[in-house]
Amino acid sequence: TCASVYAGLIAAAKLASAFGKGKLYETFYKYAQEVKEATITHLYDKSVNRFLTRLSCESNTNTCELDKTIDSSIYGIWHFGML
């Protein structure tokens, strides 16, 4: 999901650039980079040397459940050009 959002923001940035909307390009590109950085920061697990499938957090307890299941969603990180 994060990778597809990243790809959508990059596509929006490219469209904005093509139509001469430099300010919109900067905004979309900035948010794409924020999604990328957050994905790397919060979803990469060094203990297994790969990205997690999901991170589920409870706001009232400040605890998070890490889903280390290997599935095809991890492919999106490469497929959508995030990394």
C-alpha positions as CSV (number, residue, x, y, z in Angstrom):
1,T,0.0,0.0,0.0
2,C,2.8,2.4,0.9
3,A,4.6,1.8,-2.3
4,S,1.4,2.3,-4.4
5,V,0.8,5.6,-2.6
6,Y,4.4,6.6,-3.3
7,A,4.0,5.7,-7.0
8,G,0.7,7.7,-7.2
9,L,2.4,10.8,-5.7
10,I,5.3,10.5,-8.1
11,A,2.9,10.2,-11.0
12,A,1.0,13.3,-9.8
13,A,4.3,15.2,-9.5
14,K,5.3,14.3,-13.1
15,L,1.9,15.4,-14.4
16,A,2.2,18.7,-12.5
17,S,5.6,19.2,-14.0
18,A,4.3,18.4,-17.5
19,F,1.6,21.1,-17.1
20,G,4.1,23.6,-15.7
21,K,2.8,23.5,-12.2
22,G,6.1,23.7,-10.4
23,K,4.7,24.3,-6.9
24,L,2.3,21.3,-7.2
25,Y,5.3,19.2,-8.4
26,E,7.3,20.2,-5.3
27,T,4.3,19.4,-3.0
28,F,3.6,15.9,-4.5
29,Y,7.3,15.0,-4.7
30,K,7.8,16.1,-1.1
31,Y,5.0,13.9,0.2
32,A,6.2,11.0,-1.9
33,Q,9.6,11.2,-0.2
34,E,7.9,11.4,3.2
35,V,6.0,8.2,2.4
36,K,9.3,6.5,1.3
37,E,11.2,7.6,4.4
38,A,8.4,6.5,6.7
39,T,8.2,3.2,5.0
40,I,11.9,2.6,5.4
41,T,11.9,3.9,9.0
42,H,8.8,2.0,10.3
43,L,8.4,-1.0,8.1
44,Y,12.0,-2.2,7.5
45,D,12.9,-4.8,10.2
46,K,16.6,-5.3,10.7
47,S,16.1,-8.5,12.6
48,V,14.8,-10.2,9.5
49,N,16.6,-8.0,6.9
50,R,13.4,-7.2,5.0
51,F,10.2,-5.1,5.1
52,L,7.3,-6.1,7.2
53,T,4.0,-6.9,5.6
54,R,2.0,-4.8,8.1
55,L,2.4,-2.7,11.2
56,S,-0.7,-2.5,13.4
57,C,-0.5,-0.1,16.4
58,E,-2.8,0.6,19.3
59,S,-2.8,4.3,20.1
60,N,-4.2,3.9,23.6
61,T,-1.4,1.4,24.6
62,N,1.5,2.6,22.4
63,T,2.1,-1.0,21.3
64,C,2.5,-2.3,17.8
65,E,2.1,-5.7,16.3
66,L,4.7,-6.5,13.6
67,D,3.5,-8.8,10.8
68,K,6.6,-10.6,9.5
69,T,4.6,-12.8,7.1
70,I,6.3,-13.0,3.7
71,D,3.8,-12.3,0.9
72,S,3.6,-10.7,-2.5
73,S,2.8,-7.2,-1.1
74,I,6.5,-6.8,-0.4
75,Y,7.1,-7.0,-4.2
76,G,5.3,-3.6,-4.6
77,I,8.3,-1.8,-3.0
78,W,10.3,-2.7,-6.1
79,H,7.5,-2.9,-8.6
80,F,6.2,0.7,-7.9
81,G,9.8,2.1,-7.9
82,M,10.1,3.1,-4.3
83,L,13.4,1.2,-4.0
